[in-house]
Amino acid sequence: MTLFDLAKKNIKHNFIHYFLYFASMIFSIMIYYTFVSLSKDPKVVARLDNDSSLASMFNASSILLIIFVAIFILYSNHFFTRKRKKEIGIYSLLGLRKKEIGQMLFYENFLMGVGALVIGIGLGTLLSKVFVAILLNMMKLGGISNFVFSMDAVINTVVIFIIITLITSLTGYRIIYRTTLLDLFHSESKREKTPKSNPFLALLSLVLILGGYFIALQPLITKDSIWGKLKFELGMILIMTSVIIGTVLLLNSFLPLFLNKIRKNKRIFYNGTNIISNSQLTFRITSNARTLATIAVLTGMTLVSIGMVGGLYNNVSKDAGLSNPATFEYRITDEASNQKALTLAQNNTKTPMTGHQETTINYVKAISDREMSFAYVPEKGFAVISLTAYNKLLTLEKPNDSEIPALKDNEAILISADSTTASDTLNQSFTLKNSTNQKITVTKTMADLPFSTIYNLLVVSDNVANTLPSKNKMTIQSIMVDQPKDAIALSKQIAKVLPENAAFRSYPENYEALMKGTGVLLFIGMFIGLVFLAATGSIIYFKQLTEAYNDIATYDILKKIGLDRKEIRKTIAKQVLVIFLIPLILGIMHSSVALVALANLLQMNIILAASISTGAFTLMFIAYYFLTVNTYTNIVMGKKKRVD
């Protein structure tokens, strides 16, 4: 019998033991192939070729996915190889040389890799159509993609996984050559040292985490806050460093100390099977502290990324409206092009025009008794309009908003895109260089600008507006249409008839660009988040199964002293629950604080997106939890209940 035949026989007769590793490879191949095939789909390619930023996002994400999948497969292979150390030791005792054992493991890895490639690419091909439809829907492009089998994606996937298979085979060789025969037989019998708790580090962990939360939740605008004293980048680095170090110390010091305190409480410790679950749990947390801390931090980052992008996606319409208060806006440079644009809008039946207005903007120089809190070009001056003109624009663009009441001649309203600028300018006085050198005071500030190309606008009374010089002025045309999101075709037609210096702005084109960008970001975030979730859940799963194989002898003793399957399952469920809850709860806590801070900074509502992503993660972790408990119980007790 050749080594290749022996490898086939091992896989055939012990497939139940190979299944976890085989399933991990299939999942990894399926996910990677699906993502690569997306970028080869004709409808997606047509959109990516027209936008270099979207193509760059896909390329960068595919590299990130390769790294993530490679780490996951290497970890799965490490678990699989470690579990077979005793088997490798038996082969050595039977006379097989290390080189021959390495070849046999390579053949096994190769055969499983080929099988996983075939199944994974097949499943990925079926799933790719679904994911393409989801992506196109997120980008608001619509349409149904035809079934496409991409040979380029197949070749790409095969090459990547051949490289990963070679790396995992080399890892197997390394274990064989660097491990002694004695270590191969006793690797599973090694136990952790009794964990030592440090009260100072336990307290420090809470201080670091709560301190990071405190800084993150401080107001971001006021100068007297911590954010005002620290620069934004420095504040972010400080928060992340504090929370990450605090998380590591929490798992290494605080939780062992907390469990030791519970052990000293006799009423709790000696209640039922708590004496067993608590004793083992302390060792479990200590031995898995690094892995759990890493998963907790990465879970938090993943939830923040998905929640943030989801929030941006849900606020696209609002953001596009803030940037483009009118459906179409342009400067009137000549009456001929203006009439052509208006005619196109008036004759369009798909998105009929609901109104338009020509507004004259006067640029007036001014001086103030204190420093300007915004960008002011002395040669050009302020952008100023009358109150009547502003109220007409308000009626056109936001008919549900109430008009601004009359202003006195010495009063003015500053509308600025920067809320900080607006608040700092309140009650500031200016002297306008008009025919009367009118002195005005900003009595009210607002943030909703009625124009796309003006970022600071001064609204004055009609009397003052009539005295403004007419040397430096321009006229802006604002057009509103019904169903503006569907006015892409009309937007392109208007753009063709206007000169370049008209500074044409289009709500539908801005909305489409935002939907494409945030849609791709959200899809990539959800896709990689799904991969990350499956990988982290599997890592915890593999970790617990390693502990299960190590604890078979321990649970045999418990069975002999009278514990039945139900009691042992309850003990296992308690231990595994804590292991799954720790990274999930910490990840949700970290992400919740970060999302609240970012929502305050960007002034947008992200509750829905954050709730959906957190809920999905929680449900997947629950599924992994029950799977782990069932598998763990079957390992230590056998699949069938024993009848006494």
C-alpha positions in Angstrom: 0.0 0.0 0.0 1.4 3.4 -1.0 1.3 6.5 1.1 -1.2 8.0 -1.3 -3.5 4.9 -0.8 -3.0 5.2 3.0 -4.0 8.9 2.9 -7.2 8.0 0.9 -8.0 5.2 3.3 -7.6 7.5 6.3 -9.9 10.1 4.9 -12.5 7.5 3.9 -12.7 5.6 7.2 -12.2 8.6 9.5 -14.1 11.3 7.6 -16.0 12.2 10.8 -12.7 13.4 12.3 -11.7 15.3 9.2 -15.1 16.9 8.7 -14.5 20.1 10.7 -11.4 20.9 8.8 -12.9 20.0 5.5 -16.0 22.1 6.2 -13.8 25.1 7.1 -12.0 24.8 3.8 -15.2 24.5 1.8 -16.6 27.6 3.6 -13.5 29.6 3.0 -13.3 28.7 -0.7 -17.0 29.3 -1.2 -16.8 32.8 0.3 -13.6 33.8 -1.5 -14.8 32.6 -4.9 -18.2 34.3 -4.4 -16.5 37.6 -3.7 -14.1 37.3 -6.7 -16.8 36.3 -9.0 -18.8 39.4 -8.1 -16.1 41.6 -9.5 -16.2 39.6 -12.7 -20.0 39.9 -13.2 -20.7 42.0 -16.3 -23.2 44.4 -14.6 -20.9 45.0 -11.7 -17.8 45.3 -14.0 -19.7 48.0 -16.0 -20.2 50.1 -12.9 -16.7 49.5 -11.4 -15.0 50.5 -14.7 -16.8 53.8 -14.5 -15.7 54.5 -10.9 -12.0 54.0 -10.0 -12.8 54.4 -6.2 -15.3 51.5 -6.3 -12.9 49.3 -8.1 -10.2 50.1 -5.6 -12.6 49.2 -2.7 -13.2 45.8 -4.3 -9.5 45.2 -4.9 -8.5 46.2 -1.4 -11.3 44.1 0.1 -10.3 41.0 -1.9 -6.8 41.3 -0.4 -8.2 41.7 3.1 -10.4 38.7 2.5 -7.4 36.6 1.3 -5.5 37.4 4.5 -8.5 36.7 6.7 -9.4 33.4 5.0 -5.7 32.3 5.1 -5.5 32.9 8.8 -8.8 31.0 9.3 -7.6 28.0 7.3 -4.2 28.0 9.1 -6.0 28.0 12.4 -8.3 25.2 11.4 -5.3 23.2 10.2 -3.5 23.8 13.4 -6.5 22.5 15.4 -6.8 19.5 13.1 -3.0 18.6 13.2 -2.8 19.1 17.0 -5.7 16.7 17.4 -3.9 14.1 15.4 -0.5 14.2 17.2 -1.1 10.9 19.0 -2.0 9.3 15.6 1.2 10.7 14.2 3.1 9.2 17.1 1.6 5.8 16.4 2.8 6.0 12.8 6.3 6.8 14.1 6.2 3.7 16.4 5.1 1.6 13.4 8.3 2.5 11.6 7.3 5.3 9.3 9.9 8.0 8.9 9.1 11.6 9.5 9.5 12.3 5.7 7.0 9.6 4.9 4.5 10.9 7.5 4.9 14.4 6.1 4.1 13.1 2.6 1.1 11.2 3.8 -0.3 14.4 5.5 0.4 16.3 2.3 -1.6 13.8 0.3 -4.5 14.0 2.8 -4.3 17.8 2.7 -4.2 17.8 -1.1 -7.1 15.4 -1.5 -9.3 17.4 0.9 -8.2 20.6 -0.8 -9.3 19.3 -4.2 -12.6 18.2 -2.9 -13.1 21.5 -1.0 -12.3 23.4 -4.2 -14.8 21.6 -6.3 -17.6 21.8 -3.7 -16.7 25.4 -2.6 -16.6 26.7 -6.2 -19.9 24.9 -7.0 -21.6 26.5 -4.0 -20.0 29.8 -4.6 -21.3 29.8 -8.2 -24.8 29.2 -6.9 -24.5 32.0 -4.3 -22.8 34.5 -6.5 -26.0 35.3 -8.4 -27.8 36.0 -5.1 -25.0 38.3 -3.9 -24.8 40.1 -7.2 -28.6 40.9 -6.9 -28.1 42.1 -3.3 -25.1 44.3 -4.4 -27.0 45.9 -7.3 -30.0 46.5 -5.1 -27.8 48.2 -2.5 -26.4 50.4 -5.2 -29.9 51.2 -6.4 -29.0 50.0 -9.9 -31.8 47.5 -10.2 -31.9 44.7 -12.8 -31.2 41.0 -12.6 -27.8 39.7 -13.5 -27.6 36.7 -15.8 -26.0 33.5 -14.6 -22.3 33.8 -15.1 -19.5 31.3 -14.5 -16.2 33.1 -14.4 -13.2 31.1 -15.3 -10.9 33.9 -14.2 -12.5 33.7 -10.7 -12.0 29.9 -10.7 -8.3 30.3 -11.7 -7.8 33.0 -9.1 -9.4 30.9 -6.3 -7.4 27.7 -7.3 -4.1 29.6 -7.3 -4.7 31.2 -3.9 -5.8 28.0 -2.3 -2.9 26.0 -3.7 -0.6 28.5 -2.1 -2.5 28.2 1.2 -2.5 24.4 1.0 1.3 24.4 0.5 1.7 26.7 3.6 -0.5 24.4 5.7 1.5 21.3 4.5 4.7 23.1 5.5 3.2 23.8 8.9 2.5 20.0 9.2 6.1 19.2 8.3 7.3 21.7 10.9 5.2 20.0 13.7 6.4 16.5 12.7 10.1 17.5 12.7 10.1 19.7 15.8 8.0 17.5 18.0 9.5 14.5 19.9 7.7 11.2 20.1 7.0 11.8 23.8 5.4 15.1 23.1 3.2 13.6 20.4 1.7 11.2 22.9 1.4 13.6 25.8 0.4 16.8 24.0 -3.2 16.5 25.0 -2.5 15.8 28.7 -0.7 19.1 29.4 -2.6 21.3 31.8 -2.6 25.0 32.5 -1.0 26.4 35.6 -3.2 27.7 38.3 -4.1 31.3 37.2 -2.9 34.1 39.5 -5.0 37.1 39.9 -3.6 40.6 40.4 -6.0 43.1 42.2 -4.1 46.1 40.9 -4.3 45.0 37.2 -7.9 44.0 37.7 -8.8 47.5 38.9 -6.6 49.1 36.2 -8.6 47.2 33.5 -11.8 48.8 34.6 -10.2 52.2 34.8 -8.8 51.9 31.3 -12.1 50.7 29.7 -14.3 53.2 31.5 -11.8 56.0 31.0 -11.8 55.3 27.2 -15.7 55.3 27.3 -15.7 58.6 29.2 -13.5 60.3 26.7 -15.4 58.9 23.7 -18.7 60.2 25.0 -17.6 63.8 25.7 -19.0 66.6 23.5 -17.0 66.9 20.3 -17.7 70.6 19.5 -17.1 72.6 22.6 -13.6 74.0 23.2 -13.7 73.2 26.9 -14.2 69.4 26.4 -11.5 66.8 26.3 -12.0 66.5 22.6 -11.5 70.3 22.3 -8.2 70.1 24.1 -7.0 67.0 22.3 -6.8 66.7 18.6 -9.2 64.2 17.0 -6.5 61.8 15.8 -4.8 61.8 19.2 -8.1 61.3 21.0 -9.0 58.3 18.8 -5.6 56.7 19.4 -5.9 57.3 23.2 -9.3 55.7 23.3 -8.4 52.7 21.2 -5.2 52.0 23.2 -7.0 52.4 26.5 -9.9 50.1 25.6 -7.7 47.4 24.0 -5.2 47.3 26.9 -8.2 47.4 29.3 -9.8 44.4 27.5 -6.7 42.3 27.7 -6.2 43.1 31.4 -9.9 42.4 32.1 -9.7 38.9 30.8 -6.2 38.2 32.3 -6.8 39.7 35.7 -10.3 40.9 36.5 -12.3 37.9 35.5 -10.0 35.3 37.2 -10.2 37.5 40.4 -14.0 37.7 40.1 -14.3 33.9 39.7 -11.9 33.4 42.7 -14.2 35.6 44.8 -17.2 33.5 43.7 -15.3 30.3 44.8 -14.9 31.8 48.3 -18.7 32.2 48.5 -19.7 28.8 49.7 -23.4 29.3 49.1 -22.8 29.9 45.4 -19.7 27.7 44.9 -21.2 24.5 46.4 -24.6 24.9 44.7 -25.2 22.0 42.3 -22.5 21.6 39.7 -21.1 25.1 40.2 -18.1 23.6 41.9 -17.1 21.9 38.7 -18.1 24.6 36.2 -16.5 27.4 38.2 -13.2 25.6 38.7 -12.8 24.7 35.1 -14.0 28.1 33.9 -11.1 29.9 35.6 -8.6 27.8 33.6 -10.6 28.2 30.4 -10.7 32.0 30.5 -7.0 32.3 31.5 -5.8 29.9 28.7 -8.0 31.6 26.1 -7.6 35.2 27.3 -5.5 36.3 24.3 -7.9 34.8 21.8 -11.0 36.1 23.5 -9.6 39.6 23.9 -8.7 39.7 20.2 -12.1 38.5 19.2 -13.8 41.0 21.5 -11.8 43.9 20.0 -12.3 42.8 16.4 -16.0 42.1 17.0 -16.3 45.7 18.3 -14.5 47.1 15.3 -16.6 45.0 12.9 -19.9 46.2 14.5 -18.7 49.8 14.4 -17.8 49.5 10.7 -21.1 47.9 9.7 -23.2 50.1 11.9 -21.4 53.3 10.6 -21.6 52.4 7.0 -25.2 51.2 7.5 -26.0 54.6 9.1 -24.4 56.4 6.2 -26.4 54.3 3.7 -29.7 55.0 5.5 -28.9 58.8 5.6 -27.9 59.1 1.9 -31.2 60.8 1.0 -30.7 63.3 3.8 -27.0 63.9 3.0 -27.8 64.4 -0.6 -30.5 66.9 0.3 -28.2 68.9 2.5 -25.6 69.1 -0.2 -28.2 69.8 -2.9 -31.3 71.7 -1.5 -32.6 72.2 -5.0 -33.0 69.4 -7.5 -30.9 71.3 -10.0 -28.9 74.5 -9.4 -26.7 76.6 -11.7 -25.4 80.1 -12.2 -27.1 82.0 -15.0 -24.3 83.0 -17.3 -26.4 83.8 -20.4 -30.2 83.8 -21.0 -30.1 81.4 -23.9 -28.7 78.4 -22.0 -30.9 79.3 -19.0 -34.0 79.1 -21.2 -32.9 75.8 -22.8 -32.4 74.2 -19.3 -35.8 75.5 -18.1 -37.5 74.2 -21.3 -36.0 70.7 -20.7 -37.3 70.7 -17.1 -40.8 72.0 -18.1 -41.2 69.5 -21.0 -40.1 66.5 -19.0 -43.1 64.2 -18.2 -41.3 61.5 -16.2 -40.2 63.9 -13.4 -42.3 67.1 -14.0 -41.0 70.4 -12.8 -42.8 71.7 -9.6 -41.2 75.1 -9.6 -38.2 77.3 -10.1 -36.7 80.5 -8.9 -34.0 82.9 -10.0 -32.2 84.4 -6.9 -29.8 87.3 -7.1 -26.8 87.1 -4.7 -24.9 90.3 -3.8 -21.3 90.0 -2.6 -20.7 92.9 -0.2 -17.5 93.8 1.6 -17.7 94.2 5.4 -15.7 94.9 8.4 -16.2 93.6 12.0 -15.1 94.6 15.5 -13.6 91.2 16.0 -11.9 88.4 14.0 -14.1 86.6 11.4 -14.8 83.0 12.5 -15.1 81.7 9.0 -13.4 82.0 5.6 -13.9 85.5 4.4 -12.3 86.9 1.3 -12.0 90.7 1.7 -11.8 91.2 -2.1 -15.1 89.5 -2.7 -17.1 90.0 0.5 -20.2 88.4 2.0 -22.8 86.5 0.0 -26.0 88.5 0.9 -29.7 88.0 -0.1 -32.9 89.7 1.0 -35.3 88.1 3.5 -38.0 88.0 0.8 -35.7 86.1 -1.6 -34.8 83.6 1.1 -38.4 83.0 2.1 -39.3 82.4 -1.5 -36.5 79.8 -1.7 -37.7 78.2 1.5 -41.2 77.9 0.1 -39.8 76.3 -3.1 -37.3 73.9 -1.5 -39.0 73.2 1.8 -42.7 74.0 1.6 -43.4 72.5 5.0 -41.1 74.9 6.8 -42.4 78.1 8.2 -41.1 81.4 6.8 -38.7 83.6 8.7 -40.4 86.6 10.3 -39.5 90.2 9.4 -36.0 91.5 10.2 -35.1 94.9 11.5 -32.6 96.9 9.4 -29.9 96.3 12.0 -30.5 92.5 12.2 -29.2 89.7 10.1 -29.3 85.9 9.9 -26.1 83.9 9.2 -26.6 80.6 7.4 -23.4 78.5 7.5 -22.5 74.9 6.6 -20.3 74.8 9.7 -22.3 74.8 13.0 -19.2 75.9 14.9 -18.9 78.9 12.7 -22.5 79.8 13.1 -22.5 79.5 16.9 -19.3 81.6 17.2 -20.8 84.4 15.0 -23.9 84.9 17.0 -24.3 88.5 18.2 -21.3 89.5 16.1 -21.6 93.0 14.5 -20.6 93.9 10.9 -20.5 97.1 8.9 -21.6 96.5 5.3 -19.9 98.6 2.7 -23.1 99.8 1.0 -24.4 103.2 0.3 -25.1 103.9 4.0 -22.4 101.8 5.6 -25.2 99.9 7.4 -24.2 98.2 10.7 -25.9 94.9 11.3 -25.7 92.3 14.1 -26.2 88.5 13.6 -29.2 87.8 15.8 -29.8 84.2 14.6 -27.7 81.5 13.0 -28.9 78.5 10.9 -27.3 75.5 9.2 -29.6 74.7 6.3 -28.2 76.5 3.3 -30.5 77.0 0.3 -27.6 76.8 -2.2 -25.1 74.1 -3.1 -22.2 76.3 -4.0 -22.4 78.9 -1.2 -21.2 78.0 2.3 -21.8 81.2 4.3 -24.9 83.3 3.5 -26.1 86.5 5.2 -29.9 87.2 5.1 -30.8 90.9 5.6 -34.0 92.9 5.6 -35.4 94.0 2.2 -34.6 97.7 3.0 -30.9 96.9 3.5 -30.8 94.6 0.5 -32.1 97.4 -1.7 -29.1 99.5 -0.8 -26.5 96.9 -1.7 -24.1 97.7 -4.6 -24.9 95.8 -7.8 -21.3 95.7 -9.1 -20.5 92.2 -7.7 -23.4 90.0 -8.0 -24.7 86.8 -9.6 -28.0 85.1 -10.3 -28.6 81.5 -9.4 -31.4 79.3 -10.9 -33.0 76.8 -8.6 -35.3 74.1 -10.1 -37.4 71.6 -8.2 -38.9 68.5 -9.9 -41.2 65.7 -8.7 -39.5 62.4 -7.9 -36.0 63.9 -8.0 -34.2 60.5 -7.5 -35.4 59.4 -10.9 -34.3 62.5 -12.7 -30.9 61.2 -13.8 -31.7 61.4 -17.5 -33.0 65.0 -17.2 -29.9 65.9 -15.2 -27.6 64.8 -18.0 -29.7 66.7 -20.6 -29.5 69.9 -18.6 -25.8 69.5 -18.1 -25.2 69.4 -21.9 -26.9 72.7 -22.6 -25.2 74.6 -19.8 -21.7 76.1 -20.1 -18.9 74.8 -17.8 -18.8 78.0 -15.8 -22.4 77.6 -14.8 -21.3 75.4 -11.8 -24.2 73.0 -12.4 -25.2 71.0 -9.3 -27.6 68.0 -9.5 -29.3 66.2 -6.6 -30.1 63.0 -8.5 -26.5 62.6 -9.7 -25.2 63.3 -6.2 -27.7 60.8 -4.7 -26.7 58.1 -7.2 -23.0 58.6 -6.5 -23.6 58.4 -2.7 -25.8 55.3 -3.1 -23.2 53.6 -5.3 -20.4 54.4 -2.9 -22.1 53.6 0.4 -23.9 50.6 -1.2 -20.6 49.0 -2.1 -19.1 49.9 1.3 -22.1 48.4 3.1 -22.1 45.2 1.0 -18.3 44.7 1.5 -18.7 45.4 5.2 -21.5 42.9 5.6 -19.8 40.3 3.4 -16.5 40.5 5.3 -18.4 40.8 8.6 -20.1 37.6 7.8 -16.8 35.9 7.1 -15.3 37.3 10.3 -18.3 36.2 12.3 -18.2 32.7 10.9 -14.4 32.6 11.5 -14.5 33.9 15.1 -17.4 31.6 16.0 -15.4 28.7 14.5 -12.3 29.6 16.4 -14.2 29.6 19.7 -15.8 26.3 18.5 -12.4 24.7 17.7 -11.0 26.0 21.0 -13.8 24.4 23.0 -13.5 21.1 21.1 -9.8 21.0 21.9 -10.7 21.4 25.6 -13.4 18.7 25.2 -10.9 16.1 23.9 -8.6 17.0 26.7 -11.4 16.6 29.3 -12.7 13.2 28.3 -10.9 11.5 31.2 -12.2 14.2 33.6 -15.8 13.7 32.6 -15.3 9.9 32.8 -14.6 10.4 36.5 -17.7 12.6 36.9 -19.8 9.9 35.3 -18.4 7.3 37.6 -19.3 9.3 40.7 -22.9 9.6 39.6 -23.4 12.6 37.3 -25.8 11.8 34.5 -25.8 13.3 31.0 -28.2 16.1 31.8 -26.1 17.3 34.7 -22.9 17.1 32.7 -24.5 19.0 29.8 -25.6 21.7 32.2 -22.0 22.0 33.5 -20.7 22.2 29.9 -23.4 24.7 28.9 -22.4 27.1 31.8 -18.7 27.0 30.8 -19.3 27.4 27.1 -21.9 30.2 27.6 -19.3 32.4 29.5 -16.7 31.8 26.8 -19.1 32.9 24.1 -20.6 35.8 26.1 -17.3 37.4 27.0 -16.3 38.5 23.5 -19.8 39.2 22.4 -20.7 41.4 25.3 -17.4 43.3 25.3 -17.6 43.7 21.5 -21.2 45.1 21.8 -20.2 47.4 24.6 -17.1 48.8 22.7 -19.1 49.2 19.5 -22.1 50.9 21.2 -19.9 53.6 22.8 -18.0 54.1 19.5 -21.2 54.4 17.5 -22.8 56.9 19.9 -19.7 59.0 19.7 -19.6 58.9 15.9 -23.3 59.5 15.6 -22.9 62.7 17.7 -19.9 63.7 15.6 -21.7 63.2 12.2 -25.1 64.3 13.5 -27.0 61.3 12.1 -29.2 58.4 13.3 -27.5 55.0 13.2 -29.7 53.2 15.7 -31.4 51.0 13.0 -28.2 49.9 11.3 -26.4 49.3 14.6 -29.4 47.3 15.9 -29.6 45.1 12.8 -25.8 44.3 12.7 -25.7 43.7 16.5 -28.8 41.5 16.4 -27.3 39.4 13.5 -24.1 38.9 15.3 -25.9 37.8 18.4 -28.1 35.3 16.6 -25.0 33.8 14.9 -23.2 33.5 18.2 -26.2 31.8 19.8 -26.2 29.3 16.9 -22.5 28.6 17.4 -23.1 28.3 21.2 -25.7 25.5 20.9 -23.6 23.7 18.2 -20.6 23.8 20.5 -22.5 22.6 23.6 -24.0 19.7 21.6 -20.7 18.7 20.0 -18.8 19.1 23.3 -21.4 16.9 25.1 -21.2 14.2 22.4 -17.4 14.1 22.6 -17.2 13.6 26.4 -20.4 11.5 26.8 -20.9 9.8 23.4 -23.7 10.5 20.9 -26.2 8.2 22.6 -27.4 8.4 26.1 -26.4 5.5 28.3 -29.1 3.5 29.8 -28.3 2.6 33.4 
